[in-house]
Amino acid sequence: MTTFRIMSYHVNGFRTANGETDQRLSARVICSQQPDLVMLQQLGSPIAAGTLSDFSDQVALAAYGPDEEGACAFLSRFPLHNIQNFSLGHGGRCVRADLDLENERVHLYNLCLSFDPWQRRDQIRTLLSDQLLNNQTLPCATVVCGDFTLPLWGYGQIRISEHLRRARFPMWRANYPGNFPLWGRDRIYFRGPIRALAGTVLATAEARKASPHLPLVLTVETCDTRRFLQVKERLRIRKPSPICG
């Protein structure tokens, strides 16, 4: 078993609640939590694109993923591998990576969906396709996070819940809009042998100023991946993959 700390953070192009562009606020929010892994959504803007490398230096974490306007990307204390950038259609983004910790692998999906329900329908179909979440060559513990744009009963809630389980923490999940959170627009889901031990929506004064989206911070733990894979692979009459622990 391995324990690590993750953050999902929609930085809104580094535009603050006042409409100013300021990376430093978002950097201080991240540093205050000392995460091992940060999933960033909505990077850059027409006047602040190509800044991921500088931002990663401010938080002392390595950057992975595309550095362009509207992109999703990772900041990580540990090396990430197999970085892949996907379009979900209608402007939706998804970047995938593998995190290897103590002989265990965790698949990571970081995404941003459309608020339009019909566009989101198509994006969720793509997300759940064989190319992404239904890819049978990716059997390890999985973390899926980002801006799902889902209102309380928005289209896609049931379909996603059929394939993934939402992180148990935080208990109070509303994180948007930052000044007066009404619903959990940004979310973290799991699949396979991984769980949340604790978590919170970070609602400090600095976080409220930095972005309209309050970041989610979770402490997660992988379970016995070998046992999980043996059961799963026996059902498929295939040998268990050793890469997941």
C-alpha positions in Angstrom: 0.0 0.0 0.0 1.1 3.5 -0.8 -0.2 6.8 0.5 0.2 10.2 -1.2 -1.5 13.6 -1.3 -3.2 14.9 -4.4 -4.9 18.2 -5.4 -7.3 18.9 -8.2 -7.2 22.6 -9.1 -9.0 24.6 -11.9 -6.8 27.6 -12.1 -9.0 29.5 -14.5 -6.1 30.7 -16.7 -4.5 32.1 -13.6 -7.2 34.8 -13.5 -8.1 35.8 -10.0 -11.5 36.5 -8.6 -10.8 40.2 -9.4 -10.1 39.4 -13.1 -6.4 40.0 -12.8 -3.8 37.5 -14.1 -1.5 36.4 -11.2 0.2 33.0 -11.0 1.6 33.8 -7.6 -1.7 33.4 -5.8 -2.3 30.0 -7.2 1.3 29.0 -6.5 0.9 30.0 -2.8 -2.4 28.0 -2.6 -0.6 24.9 -3.8 2.5 25.3 -1.7 0.3 25.7 1.4 -0.9 22.1 1.0 2.3 20.4 0.1 0.7 18.0 -2.4 2.6 15.2 -4.1 0.5 15.5 -7.2 -1.5 18.4 -8.7 -4.0 18.0 -11.5 -4.3 21.5 -13.1 -7.2 22.4 -15.4 -7.7 25.5 -17.6 -4.1 26.6 -17.9 -3.1 29.8 -19.5 -5.0 32.5 -21.3 -4.3 34.6 -24.5 -2.0 36.8 -22.4 -0.6 34.1 -20.1 0.0 31.0 -22.3 3.2 29.0 -22.2 3.8 29.5 -18.5 3.6 26.0 -17.1 7.4 25.7 -16.7 7.6 28.9 -14.8 4.7 28.0 -12.6 6.2 24.5 -11.8 9.4 26.3 -10.6 7.3 28.4 -8.2 5.8 25.3 -6.6 8.9 23.1 -6.8 7.1 20.3 -8.7 7.9 18.9 -12.1 5.5 19.7 -14.9 3.9 17.2 -17.3 1.5 17.7 -20.1 0.7 20.3 -22.7 1.6 24.0 -22.0 -1.1 25.8 -23.9 -4.2 27.9 -23.4 -7.0 25.9 -21.9 -5.0 22.7 -21.3 -4.9 20.2 -18.5 -1.6 19.3 -17.0 0.1 17.7 -14.0 2.6 18.9 -11.4 4.3 16.0 -9.6 6.9 15.3 -6.9 7.3 11.8 -8.5 8.1 11.0 -12.2 5.1 10.5 -14.4 5.2 8.3 -17.5 3.2 7.6 -20.7 1.8 11.2 -21.0 -1.0 11.3 -23.6 -3.2 14.3 -24.5 -6.7 13.7 -25.8 -9.5 15.8 -27.2 -12.9 14.9 -25.9 -14.6 17.0 -28.6 -16.4 20.4 -28.2 -13.3 21.9 -26.6 -13.1 19.2 -23.9 -9.6 18.2 -22.8 -8.2 15.1 -21.1 -4.5 14.3 -20.3 -3.5 10.8 -19.1 -0.4 9.7 -17.3 1.0 6.8 -15.2 2.4 7.3 -11.7 4.7 4.6 -10.3 5.2 4.5 -6.6 6.9 1.7 -4.6 6.4 -0.9 -7.4 2.7 0.2 -7.8 1.2 1.9 -10.7 -1.7 4.4 -10.7 -3.4 5.6 -13.9 -4.2 9.3 -13.9 -6.9 11.1 -16.0 -7.2 14.9 -15.7 -10.0 16.5 -17.6 -12.2 19.5 -18.3 -15.8 19.0 -19.7 -18.2 21.4 -21.3 -21.1 23.0 -19.4 -23.4 22.5 -22.3 -25.3 19.2 -21.5 -25.4 17.9 -25.1 -21.7 18.6 -25.6 -21.0 17.0 -22.2 -22.9 13.9 -23.3 -20.6 13.4 -26.3 -17.5 14.1 -24.1 -18.5 11.5 -21.5 -19.1 8.9 -24.2 -15.6 9.6 -25.4 -14.2 9.4 -21.9 -15.8 6.0 -21.3 -14.7 4.7 -24.6 -12.1 1.9 -25.3 -9.6 4.7 -26.1 -9.7 6.1 -22.5 -11.4 4.6 -19.4 -12.5 1.4 -21.0 -9.0 0.6 -22.3 -8.4 -3.0 -21.2 -4.6 -2.5 -21.3 -4.8 -0.1 -18.3 -5.9 -2.4 -15.4 -4.3 -0.6 -12.4 -5.8 1.7 -9.8 -7.2 4.8 -11.4 -7.8 8.4 -10.4 -10.0 10.6 -12.6 -10.4 14.2 -11.7 -11.1 17.7 -13.0 -13.8 20.0 -13.9 -16.9 17.9 -14.7 -19.2 21.0 -14.8 -22.0 18.8 -13.4 -24.8 20.6 -11.6 -26.6 18.5 -8.9 -28.6 16.5 -11.5 -26.7 17.3 -14.8 -26.5 14.9 -17.7 -23.7 12.4 -17.2 -24.0 11.9 -13.4 -25.5 8.4 -13.7 -23.3 7.2 -16.5 -20.1 8.3 -14.7 -21.3 6.7 -11.4 -21.8 3.4 -13.3 -18.1 3.2 -14.1 -16.4 5.2 -11.4 -16.9 5.8 -7.7 -16.7 9.3 -6.3 -14.1 9.9 -3.6 -15.6 9.5 -0.2 -14.0 12.8 1.0 -14.6 15.7 1.4 -17.9 15.2 3.1 -19.0 18.7 2.0 -18.1 18.9 -1.7 -19.3 22.3 -2.9 -16.4 24.2 -4.4 -17.9 26.5 -7.0 -18.2 29.5 -7.2 -15.4 30.1 -4.8 -16.9 33.1 -3.0 -20.1 31.3 -2.3 -19.8 27.6 -3.2 -23.1 26.0 -4.3 -22.1 22.7 -5.9 -19.2 20.3 -6.5 -18.2 21.2 -10.0 -14.7 19.8 -9.6 -14.6 16.2 -8.6 -12.3 13.2 -7.9 -13.3 9.7 -8.9 -11.6 6.3 -8.3 -11.6 2.9 -10.0 -9.9 -0.2 -8.7 -7.9 -0.6 -5.5 -7.5 3.0 -4.3 -9.4 5.0 -1.7 -9.5 8.4 0.0 -8.4 8.5 3.7 -9.2 12.2 4.2 -10.0 15.3 2.1 -11.2 18.8 2.0 -12.3 21.7 -0.2 -9.6 24.3 0.4 -11.6 27.5 1.2 -8.9 29.8 2.6 -9.0 33.5 1.9 -6.1 33.1 -0.6 -7.9 30.2 -2.4 -11.0 32.3 -2.8 -9.0 35.1 -4.4 -6.9 32.9 -6.6 -9.7 31.3 -8.7 -13.5 30.9 -8.9 -12.9 27.2 -8.3 -11.7 26.1 -4.9 -9.2 23.2 -5.0 -9.9 19.7 -3.8 -7.1 18.2 -1.6 -7.2 14.4 -0.8 -4.9 12.0 1.0 -5.3 8.7 -0.9 -4.1 5.2 -0.4 -3.6 2.3 -2.9 -4.8 -1.1 -1.6 -3.5 -4.6 -2.4 -3.3 -4.2 -6.2 -1.9 -7.7 -6.6 -5.1 -9.3 -5.1 -7.3 -7.0 -7.2 -5.5 -7.9 -10.4 -5.5 -11.6 -9.8 -9.2 -11.7 -9.3 -9.8 -9.4 -12.3 -7.5 -11.3 -14.6 -8.8 -14.7 -13.6 -12.2 -13.6 -14.7 -10.7 -12.9 -18.1 -8.6 -16.1 -18.0 -5.4 -14.1 -18.4 -2.2 -13.9 -16.3 -2.1 -11.1 -13.7 0.0 -8.1 -14.7 2.9 -7.5 -12.3 3.2 -3.8 -13.0 0.4 -2.8 -10.5 2.2 -4.1 -7.5 
